[in-house]
Amino acid sequence: MLSKGIGTMAARSLSIVHVPAFKPKWVFSSLSFCSSASKPRKLVLYSKPGCCLCDGLKEKLHAAFSLSGPEPLHDVVLQVRDITSNPEWEKAYQYEIPVLAKVLSDGSEEILPRLSPRLGVELVRKKIAAAFK
C-alpha cells in the first residue's frame, strides 16, 4: 500500500508526451514545476506491460515526485520504456525489470540500484534525490 503522498498526486497536473523515436515510449513530467531556466533531471524506467513490480514502482515514483521536502523532485522527468518494443532492451533487461536509470549530462545512462517494492514513497524520494547528488 502506498503512503499518504499518493493522494496529492491527483492534485498535480501531469503531462503524458509520446516520443516517436521508439514504439511506446512515454515521458511523464510535472508541468507545474518545470522551469525553462533549469535543465530537468531525467530518469528512465525500463518496464513491460503487465509487470506488477513495474507498475508499483511507477506509482511510487510519481508520488515521490509530488512530495515536498529538503530535496524536492518536482523537476524530474520520467521516461518509461517498454522493453518489448526494442530487442536490445528486452535482451538486456528481460529478467531484471523494473530497471531504473539516471540520464547523465552526456546522454548516457547510469543504472541505479534496485529499489525494493516494500519501500515507502518517502524512502523512494530520498533514494532518488541521493542518486542525483
C-alpha positions in Angstrom: 0.0 0.0 0.0 1.3 3.4 -0.9 1.8 6.1 1.7 -0.2 9.4 2.1 1.8 11.1 -0.7 -0.1 9.3 -3.4 -3.3 11.4 -2.7 -1.5 14.6 -3.5 -0.5 13.2 -6.9 -4.1 13.7 -8.2 -3.9 17.4 -7.5 -0.8 17.8 -9.7 -1.1 18.3 -13.4 0.9 15.7 -15.2 1.6 15.6 -18.9 2.0 12.4 -21.0 4.1 13.1 -24.1 4.5 10.5 -26.8 8.1 10.3 -28.1 8.1 8.7 -31.5 11.8 7.6 -31.7 10.8 4.1 -30.5 7.5 2.4 -30.2 5.6 3.2 -27.0 7.9 5.5 -25.1 6.2 7.8 -22.7 7.5 10.8 -20.8 5.8 11.9 -17.6 6.6 15.3 -16.2 5.1 17.6 -13.7 4.2 20.7 -15.6 3.5 22.9 -12.7 7.2 22.7 -11.5 9.2 22.6 -14.8 11.1 25.7 -15.5 12.8 26.6 -18.7 15.7 28.2 -16.8 17.0 24.9 -15.3 17.5 21.6 -17.2 15.3 18.9 -15.8 16.8 15.8 -14.3 15.9 12.6 -16.2 15.2 9.0 -15.2 14.4 6.1 -17.5 12.3 3.2 -16.2 12.6 0.0 -18.3 9.4 -1.8 -17.9 6.9 -4.0 -19.8 3.1 -4.3 -19.9 1.6 -6.5 -17.2 4.6 -6.2 -14.8 3.1 -5.5 -11.4 6.5 -4.6 -9.9 7.0 -2.0 -12.8 3.5 -0.6 -12.2 4.1 -0.3 -8.5 7.4 1.5 -9.0 5.8 3.9 -11.5 3.1 4.8 -9.0 5.7 5.3 -6.2 7.9 7.4 -8.4 5.1 9.7 -9.4 4.0 10.1 -5.8 7.7 10.8 -4.7 7.9 13.5 -7.4 5.0 15.3 -5.9 6.3 15.3 -2.3 7.9 18.4 -0.9 10.9 18.1 1.3 14.5 19.3 1.6 15.4 17.9 -1.9 12.2 18.0 -4.0 12.0 16.0 -7.2 9.5 18.2 -9.0 11.8 18.8 -11.9 12.5 15.1 -12.6 11.3 13.8 -15.9 10.4 10.1 -16.0 10.6 8.3 -19.3 9.0 4.8 -19.3 10.4 2.4 -21.9 8.6 -0.8 -22.9 11.4 -3.4 -23.3 9.2 -5.4 -25.6 9.4 -2.6 -28.2 13.2 -2.9 -28.6 15.1 -6.2 -28.9 18.2 -4.8 -27.3 16.3 -3.6 -24.2 14.5 -6.9 -24.0 17.7 -8.9 -24.1 19.4 -6.7 -21.5 16.5 -6.3 -19.1 14.1 -9.2 -19.6 15.0 -10.8 -16.2 15.7 -7.6 -14.3 12.7 -5.2 -14.7 11.9 -2.8 -13.4 15.2 -1.2 -14.1 15.7 2.5 -13.2 18.5 4.5 -14.9 19.6 8.1 -14.4 20.4 10.0 -17.7 23.7 11.7 -17.4 24.6 15.1 -18.9 26.3 13.4 -21.9 23.1 11.4 -22.6 24.5 8.1 -21.4 22.6 6.2 -18.7 23.7 5.0 -15.2 21.7 2.1 -13.9 20.6 2.8 -10.3 20.5 0.2 -7.6 17.2 -1.7 -7.5 14.5 -0.2 -5.2 12.7 -2.7 -3.0 9.0 -2.9 -3.7 8.5 -2.6 0.0 10.0 0.9 0.3 7.6 3.7 1.2 7.2 6.8 -1.0 9.3 8.9 1.3 12.2 6.5 1.1 11.9 6.3 -2.7 12.1 10.1 -2.8 15.2 10.1 -0.6 17.0 7.4 -2.7 16.2 9.2 -6.0 17.3 12.5 -4.6 20.6 10.9 -3.4 21.2 9.4 -6.8 21.1 12.9 -8.3 23.7 14.3 -5.9 
